[in-house]
Amino acid sequence: MINVTQKRRMFMSEKNTGYLAQFYKKSQTERIQALIQAGFLEKEKQDAFDDQLAISLDIANGMIENQIATYQLPFGIATNFLIDGKDYVIPMAIEEPSVIAAASSAAKLVAQYGGFQTAVTDRLMIGQVILTDVPHLSEAIAILHDNEIEIIQAANQAHPSIVKRGGGADGIRIREIAEDLTVGSPSFLIIHLHVETLEAMGANIINTMMEAIIPMLENLTNGNALMGILSNYATECLATATCRLPVSALAKDNWSGVEVRDRLILAAQVATVDPYRAVTHNKGIMNGIDAIVLASGNDWRAIEAGAHAYASRSGQYRSLSSWRKADNGDLIGELTLPLSIGTVGGSISFHPGAQMAHHLLGNPDAETLEAIIASVGLAQNFSALRALVTEGIQQGHMGLHARSLAISAGASREEIDQVATQLKTVKNMNLATAKEILKNIQKK
């Protein structure tokens, strides 16, 4: 019997050129069948889509407080991704038009020239204990360094199960934050604990460890603990994605490949020096990243916060990505950001949408998922920049905006395309016009 992994290998060369070709033109049922044929989805799993991957009210009630209903987002697939030599379809949960189309378009182009290459650092998460009123800072810091092994042992004793699986705390870092009279802040002594959380994002693991070592740290320093908690600024857990495109692949409409390359590099440089542009530039990157993080059951708010902090690490908010010209003239793109994600725990364990997302990705380990997420962000960035420096961002957006207006006007499934097509030809594309077009269609 051929399993899903074997199917993936068999269809590796046919996925994007065969079964998944023109995926966007297929009906919902045809898309699911194409995923099955391409080996990304087991036939037994297709029934899950009949229930729209919904969670039950009982589960929803257990997830949050004061639950009264569930709120759904579209769950879609970005195609054409070749990452570290392996084909992927990317599950995305998002409400914004153009994101999935842009990611798929960029991935298709990049796949023709080797795909995305990635590198991931050791997956170490960070916990903090923050101390105040430490009487002798230099002495306290020396004592903490002398007792590092004991501190690590105490942390690991608080969560022995992660140690048994090969993870756990493995180092500390000590930071002194000086008094800042401009904001009225006293000095702080902050102890970082580096923890290998394996396949989990590790928030509960780290919080348990940090609270457990507070008494020891207070005794060693004679200070007072303000709090013990994880940090979502995962600077010890970085993922980098790169891609390389020849000038011949960049030409678009009346723009030559050289013009597109040089203008795209300039656009990236603007986002490096101008915070106002950098915010929008990085928002585009996060369009793709948030969508897959949310679909995979991870904490997109933590990823957002960490990414934007990383963009500010120089003291100014800058672009997360960089684009440059290679010696031979190729365009090289690179994106690095912290990604504190997991593949087990939390809603991943029971949310049908999250479980389906991991299945479609081939149930990757956490390191591989980081690599996939970074690649999606870089693809999103390329599509946005290329559009901005050529025909402009609105041309691609307006087609999908027309569909949104058609839906808002009350068009049925059969009427949406008709309304959208006519909307694209009018001068003023708005809801009132959409309603008038729909009214005329329904009269016929």
N, C-alpha and C positions, 0 to 999 in steps of 0.2 A: 504494500500500500504506500502511495506517495504522500508524504506529509507536506505541510505548508512550506517548511524550509526548503525541501527539495524542489517544490514547485517554483519557489523564488529563483533558484539557481537555473532551472530549466528555461524560464521565461525571461531571464535577465536581459537578453538582447531584443526581446519583442515587446516589452512593456510599453515603452513610450511611443514606439513607431507602429505598434499593432493595436493591442487591446485598448489602450488608453488614448489613442489618437483622437483628437477633437472631442475630448471628454466633455467639454462645456456644451457641446451640441446635443448630447445624449439626454434622454429622460432620466428621471431619478432611478427608475427600475433598471434601465440600461446601464447606468453608472455602477450600480451595485453588482450587476452581472459582469461588467468589465473588470471590476476589482477582483471578483472571484476567478475569472479566467486568467488574469495576470498573476494570480498567486498571492495577492495581498490579503485576501479575505477568504475564510473557509465558508463553504456553502451552508454549513450548519448555523453560521452566524447571521445569515441574512434575515432571519425572523426577528432579530433584535431591532431592525429598522422599522418593522411594522409598528412597534411601540414608540418610535421616534427617540429611542434611547432615553426615555423619560424615567425620572426617579419617582418612587411611590410617595404618597403624602406622609406615610409613616416614617420613611427614611428622611424626607425633607424636614419633618418635625423634630427628628433627632439631631439634625445637623446644626440648626440655629434656634434662637429664642424667638418666641412670638410669631411663629410661622403661620401664614394664612393661605399661601398658594405657592406655585413654582413659576419661575420666569425663564422662558426658553430663548436661546440664541440659535441662529442657523449653524449647522455643523456641516462643513464642506471639506473638499479635498483639493490640495494643490498638487499638481502632477509634475513629472519630468525631473525630479531631483536626483542627481548623482552625487553622492557624498562618500568620500574616501573609497571610491570604486564600487559602491553598492547603490542600487536603485531604491528610491523611497517614494511613497505617496505621503503627503503631509496633512494630517487632520487639523482643521482649524475651526474654532468656535468664535464667530465674529459677526457683528451687525453691519460693518461698513462695506459698501460696494468697492470694487476694484482691487481689494487687497489680494484675494486669492488669484485673480487673473494676472495681476502684476507679478506675484511670486512665481507662478507657473511659467509665465513668459520668460522671465529672467533665467529660471532654472533650465528651461529648454535650450537657451542659447549657451549657457555655461556648460551644460552637459556635453555639447558638441566639441568642447575644447578641454576635456579632462575632468569637468565637474568641480565640486568644492573639495578642498583639502582642509583638514582640521587638526588642531592640537589642543589638548586639555591638560591643565595642571593637576597635581594631586588634589583629590577632593577633600579638602580640610575646611570644615565650618568653624566659626568663631563664636565663643561665648565670652561674656564680660562680667566681671564683678567690679563695681565702681565704689571706691572708698573715699570718704571725706575725713577731715580733721585728723590726718595722719601727722603726729607730732614731729617726727624726724624722717623726712622723706628719703634722704640718701641712705640712711641706715636701714629703713624699711625695705627699700629696693634691694639692697645687698642681702638682707635676710630672706627675701622672697626667692632670689636666685639660688641661694644656698639650699633652700627647701623645695626646689622645683620637683624633684622626684616624688617627695611626699605629697605635694599638692596634686600631681598627676594621679598617684595611686588612690588618693581620697576621692577624686572625681570618678575614676573608673570603678571604684567600689560602690558608688551610688547607682551605677547602671552596668552591672556585670554582664548582662545578656549581649550588649554590643561588643564587649571585649571578647566574649566566647566566639563571636562570629568573625573576629579578626579586626575589629575597629577599636574605637575608644580614643581617649585623650592621649596626645603624644608630645605636647610641648606648651610652654607659656611664653607670653611676651608682655613686658611691663611698659606702660606709658604714663608719663607725668604730664598732666594738662595744667599749665601755669594759671595763676589767678589772672582774670581779665576784668579790669576795673571799668572798661568801656561798656560792658553788659552787666556788671555787678556780679560776676561769677567768681566763686572761690577756686582754689586749686583742687584738683582731683588726682587720685592715684588709681589707674585702671589696669586691671590684670586681664589679659586675653588668654583664653584657653583654646588651643587648636584641637579639634576633634574630628576624627575620621568616622563619618556616619554611614559609610558603605552605600547601600541603595536607597536609604531614607534621606529626606531633606534634613531631618534631625532636630527640629525645633524642640520637641518634648524631651529628647535625649539630652540636649545641651542645657535646657532650662533646669532639668533635674540635677545635672552635674554642678551647675553654677550655684544653685541654692545650697547644695550639699557642702561646698567648700567655703562658704561664707564664714562660718565660725572659725575655721583654721586661719583664714586670711586676716580676720579681725584680731585674733590672738597674736599672729606673727608681726603685725604692723602697729597694733594699738589704735587702729583707725576704726571708723564706723562705716558699715556697709550701707550704701544707699539702695542698691539693687543688684540682682544677679540674673542675667538674661542673655539670650543669643543676640548676635548682631546680624542683620540682613545685608550688611556690606561685606560680601563674601570674597574678599581680595585674595584669599588662598584657594579659590575655586574658580579659575578663569578658563573660558573657552574662546578659542580663536578659529575663525574660518577665513580662508583665502580663496581667491579665484583669479584666473588669468585669461584675458581675451585679446586676440590679435586685432589690429586696427581694421582689417578687412571685415570683421564681424560687427563692427560698430556703426557702419553707415546707416542712415535712416532718412527716408524721404529725400530732400535736397541737401542733406548734410553729409559731408564726407566722413569716413571713419576717423581721420585725423582731427577734424573739427569736433566731432562728438567726444573723442578721447580728451582733447585739451580743454573743452568746455566743462566736461564732467569733472576733471581734476580741479579746475578753478572753482566749481560749485562746492566741492569737498573742502577746499581751502577756505572759502568763505565761512563754512560751518565750523571751521577750526578756530577762526579769529573773531567771529561775531556771535555772541550768545543768542541774539534774537533769531538768527538763522539756525543756529545749532539746535535750539529747542524743537523747531519744526522738522529739521533734518533727522533728529533722533526719534521724534514721534513717529516718523515714517518707518524707521527701523523697528520700533516697538509694535507697530501695527501687526507685523508678521509674528514677532516673538510672543506678544501677549496672546495671540490667537492660538498658537500651538501650546503654550503654557497652560492656558485655560482649558483647552480640549483635553490635555493630558492629566488634568486634576491637580495641577500644581498651583502655587500661590503667586498669581501674576502681580499682585501688589508688592510683594517682597522683591520680585525680579525688577519691577519698575523702579522702586526706591534704590536698589543697589546699582542699577545701570546708570541712573542719573547722578548718583554720588560718584561713581567711577568716571563719569564724563566731567566731573568737577575736580578731579584729583590734582590738577596742576594749580588750582587756585582760581581758575576761570572755567566756566561751563563751556565745553568744546564738543566737537563731533566724536561719536563713538567709533566711526569708521574712518579709513584713510584710503585714498586712491592716488596712484602714482604711475609714472611712465617707466617701463622697463628699459634696459639698455638697447633692446632690439625694437623698441617702440610699442610693445604690448601694453595693455592697460592691466594693472594689478590692483585688486581690491582686498582690503583686510578689515576684519571686525573682531574686536576683543571686548568681552564684558563678563562680569561675575554672574554665575548661574547656580544659585543654591536650589537645585531641583532634586526630586526623588522619583523613584519608580515603584515604591511601596509605601504603605501607610496613608493615613488620612482618607480623603474621598476616593483615592485611587483604588482602595480595597473594595469599595461597594458601589461607586457611581457607574452606571452602565455606559455612559458616554466616555468617561475616562478609561474604562476598561477596553472599550472598542478602539479608542485612539491608540492605546499601547499595542493592541492586537494588529492594527493596520500598519504600525511602525515595525512590526516584527518582535514585539516585546523586548526593546533594547534595554541594556543596563543603563545606569545613571550617566556614566561617562559618555556613552554613545548618544543618549538623548541630549546632553549638553551640546555635542557636536552638531546634531541635527538642528537644534534651535538656533545656534549661532549662524549656521548656513542659511536658514530661512531669513534671518535678519539681514544678512548681506545681500541676498537675492532681492529682498524688498527695497533695500537702499539703492541698488543698481537701477531697478526699474523706475523708481521715483526720480533719480537724478537724470537718467537718460531722457525721460519725458520732459522734465523741467527745462533742460538746455536745448531741446529740439522743438517739438510742436507745442509744448506747454502741458501742464498737468490736467487742464480741463477737458481736453479732447477725449481722453479715455474715461474720465469721470462722468461726463455728461450722458453717455450711452446708458450707464447703469443708473444714473440719477433719473433718467427718463422712465426706467422701469419702476423705480421707487415712487415716482409721482403717479404712475399708472395704478399702482397698488393703492396708494393713498386716495386716489379718486374713486376707488371701488371696483376696479376692473377685475373680472374673473380670470382664472388661469388662461382660458382661451383668448381673452381680450387683451392681456397685458402686452404681448408683443405688438399687437396692432396699434395700441395707444402709444407705446414707446417709439415705434417707427415713425409715426406721424409727428410726435413731439420733437423729434430730432430735426424736422424740416421747418419748424416755426421759429420766429424771431424771439419770442418771449416764452421760454420753457418754465412754466409754473403750474401750480395746482389748478388754478382756474381754467387754464388752457387745457390741461389734462381732462378735467371734468367735461368741458365742452366737446372735446374729441370723442370721449367715451359716449357721451349723449348721442352724438351723430352716428357712431358705430352701432349703437343699440337700436336706433331708428330703422336701420337698413334690414 
